[in-house]
Amino acid sequence: MRACFGVKTQLLISRVFSRPSTAVRWRAVQTRLLCSPPTGEEKPQHSMLRHLTTKIKATGPIPVAEYMREVLTNPVTGYYVTNDMLGPEGDFITSPEISQIFGELLAVWAVSEWMAAGRPEQLQLVELGPGKGSLASDVLRVFGQLRAVLGGASVSLHLVEVSRALSRLQAQSLTGSRGQEAHGEDEPAYRRGETGAGLPVSWYRRLEDVPAGFSIFLAHEFFDALPIHKFQRTQKGWREVMVDIDPEKPDQLRFVVAPSPTLASSTLVQGFKGHRLHDVLSSPGSADLTADVDFSFLRRMAGGGVACLGPVPQRTFLKNMGIDSRMQVLLRSCGDASTRQQLIASYDVLTNPAKMGERFRFFGLLHPRRLARPAPPAGLKLEKKPSPAPLPVAGFTELGLS
Ligand SMILES: C[S@@+](CC[C@H](N)C(=O)[O-])C[C@H]1O[C@@H](n2cnc3c(N)ncnc32)[C@H](O)[C@@H]1O
């Protein structure tokens, strides 16, 4: 159903997107779904394999969750800690790396939700797993364009990142030389800095360390990187799948089924290396591991304390947020044929149902008040007219963009 509200969000969209002023910064057009042959020979991560085999010899087979945790985030040899995996030269590329439009649309979404929350004086943008920092950088650029809308709100950026190596990359892109590592082990933030526009940026290892305050959280390709347990149905019931050393080849790992019963799960684990599906047990630490996100589990874990929206396909969300209007403006302002082609290719990757359009989903968690009708003031007689309906949430509802 086409919502006829949208006025505020539409104004924001036209304010940001009607001008081609933002330089078109084209990024590569390859994704986890668009596979190209890997370049060069595969280099096994011997130290990670040695670490895992020593551990398994000492404790017996380990759960898939422990395997994922070690392979991805081990502080010395973990994949995210030792690799620059994002981009055409890396193992995969994500939507914020494909096109700036992605972050721009999320910035408009964030500002419209900040407005719907009554324009709190403080706006903390919190990103979980910020990768190269491109999404945060695009969002902050649009916040700069919307400074008049944001008024005197005190805006700050808070990044929850487990990898110090990636945090250095993020700091370079977001703060240049205006930042430094914190030295006290007890400090909640392990790095602090300031953007060119003077906005404070802080880095944390854990979400719990982010200070309390009105916050908008972005988590893109984050939940699929968190460790999961895997289970298999056998004739004896559900059994947990574990990672063990292959007895035939002591330098190789294999999946085994635990003899004792556990809870069930059908989540899929996949590996990505050089933009190709990768055997998750081969060269641990050299490839990303990712699991299908169980949104119904997230919904159940969130409980009744929040309002959940979606998941809706990425294509639906981006179209609702006005990606087509933004594309038209950029195409009109772009005379160079190859940039136009890149622009169209990026749009296609982001929205085509066979690429990222359907497989990637948007899921929103909001304060329950955001979707509730305001209660009439106590003591007043009920009017005949009901209190106004809450504003629909942009992206999850079609806007009447003109
Ligand atoms: C697949 S990348 C996604 C990067 C970025 N959001 C994007 O879409 O381009 C996953 C990110 O989450 C971070 N990460 C993974 N596990 C984490 C954890 N447990 N705590 C904090 N960050 C984590 C990784 O270091 C990396 O920055």
The ligand as an SDF file (V2000), in Angstrom:
LIG
                    3D

 27 29  0  0  0  0  0  0  0  0999 V2000
   31.4290   -9.2000    6.6100 C   0  0  0  0  0  0  0  0  0  0  0  0
   32.2150   -7.8420    7.3570 S   0  0  0  0  0  0  0  0  0  0  0  0
   31.0050   -6.5700    7.0100 C   0  0  0  0  0  0  0  0  0  0  0  0
   31.6270   -5.1950    6.9370 C   0  0  0  0  0  0  0  0  0  0  0  0
   30.6800   -4.0210    6.6410 C   0  0  0  0  0  0  0  0  0  0  0  0
   29.5770   -3.9450    7.5710 N   0  0  0  0  0  0  0  0  0  0  0  0
   30.1730   -4.0430    5.2150 C   0  0  0  0  0  0  0  0  0  0  0  0
   29.0000   -4.3720    5.0090 O   0  0  0  0  0  0  0  0  0  0  0  0
   30.9590   -3.7460    4.3080 O   0  0  0  0  0  0  0  0  0  0  0  0
   31.9940   -8.1650    9.1000 C   0  0  0  0  0  0  0  0  0  0  0  0
   32.5010   -7.0740   10.0190 C   0  0  0  0  0  0  0  0  0  0  0  0
   32.1270   -7.4100   11.3680 O   0  0  0  0  0  0  0  0  0  0  0  0
   33.3040   -7.4070   12.1970 C   0  0  0  0  0  0  0  0  0  0  0  0
   33.0540   -8.4210   13.2450 N   0  0  0  0  0  0  0  0  0  0  0  0
   32.9280   -9.7510   13.0830 C   0  0  0  0  0  0  0  0  0  0  0  0
   32.6270  -10.3410   14.2580 N   0  0  0  0  0  0  0  0  0  0  0  0
   32.5530   -9.3570   15.1880 C   0  0  0  0  0  0  0  0  0  0  0  0
   32.2730   -9.3160   16.5890 C   0  0  0  0  0  0  0  0  0  0  0  0
   32.0190  -10.4230   17.2600 N   0  0  0  0  0  0  0  0  0  0  0  0
   32.2770   -8.1210   17.2140 N   0  0  0  0  0  0  0  0  0  0  0  0
   32.5260   -6.9800   16.5110 C   0  0  0  0  0  0  0  0  0  0  0  0
   32.8030   -6.9450   15.1830 N   0  0  0  0  0  0  0  0  0  0  0  0
   32.8220   -8.1140   14.5280 C   0  0  0  0  0  0  0  0  0  0  0  0
   34.4290   -7.7320   11.2560 C   0  0  0  0  0  0  0  0  0  0  0  0
   35.6900   -7.3850   11.7460 O   0  0  0  0  0  0  0  0  0  0  0  0
   34.0000   -6.8850   10.0410 C   0  0  0  0  0  0  0  0  0  0  0  0
   34.2730   -5.5090   10.2350 O   0  0  0  0  0  0  0  0  0  0  0  0
  1  2  1  0
  2  3  1  0
  2 10  1  0
  3  4  1  0
  4  5  1  0
  5  6  1  0
  5  7  1  0
  7  8  2  0
  7  9  1  0
 10 11  1  0
 11 12  1  0
 11 26  1  0
 12 13  1  0
 13 14  1  0
 13 24  1  0
 14 15  1  0
 14 23  1  0
 15 16  2  0
 16 17  1  0
 17 18  1  0
 17 23  2  0
 18 19  1  0
 18 20  2  0
 20 21  1  0
 21 22  2  0
 22 23  1  0
 24 25  1  0
 24 26  1  0
 26 27  1  0
M  CHG  2   2   1   9  -1
M  END
$$$$
